[in-house]
């Protein structure tokens, strides 16, 4: 057992969430007891239950704490993408960076996606709903302009990219072992995810049909006329 934790309440609560995340990620929800979390934090069961009255509530708090980071960071990345000519790359890079910085967070997210898909989906919508709606509007606008594939379902695509990033980051070390090569750098891993996500989302201008090409020519003429 660790030494008794005598920090301030906010510090104790933070430590509980940190250690619960690590244990849930490595042992799963069923394999983690409240007693195990309390011991590693250095407090007694009643003290932990003062902050989180049940293990289920502790689990929900760990999920909420993880998603609060996204909630705080996503507006900044969306603003950066709006100011950039490439609105796509900064957002995908942010998702990959989020998972790459903490393997416990990544493993925990994947466990939740496997064990409680409805619950984690509802939590994501609750915390990130307005920003997901904004991204969905961007995707749907691209579909109307012809730059995004008409078959793409906006919300499904957002969840697909999140899961693809989490899975790739979590398995990147194992993939290198399977290939018998040195582990991929985070840059090449990120680029691979970005390229795949682009292929799923964007229309290839080189493969556009005659109708699409004519539409682009008309749009360029309108833009040129407006510039005169």
Secondary structure, DSSP 4 states (H G I P E B T S, - for coil): -PPPP---HHHHHHHHHHHHHHHHHHHTTTT--HHHHHHHHT--HHHHHHH-SSHHHHHHHHHHHHHHHHHHHHHHHHHHHHHSS-TTHHHHHHHHHHHHT-HHHHHHHHHHHHH-HHHHHHHHHHHHHHHHHHHHHHHHHHHHHTSB-TT--HHHHHHHHHHHHHHHHHHHHHHHHHHTSPPPPHHHHHHHHHHHHHHHHB--GGG--HHHHHHHHHHHHHHHHHH-
